[in-house]
């Protein structure tokens, strides 16, 4: 039995050099993927925050405009834009 245990640990053991290299590669790959996903999540959160701030600013400005009672100015046609002028 001593002859068989030596053979299994030397050639067919789990912790051979190629297995350690494979595990290190997989670990590095998973780390890179994890960091990439975290960066993507942070970028998305930043975009959402910027969008919410922009929309809040627009809503605030709209409320201020309504409080002042200001109405949006309409375009006043000039004589050059009159229907008769366009027909000529």
Beta strands, then each sheet from edge to edge (+ up, - down):
end
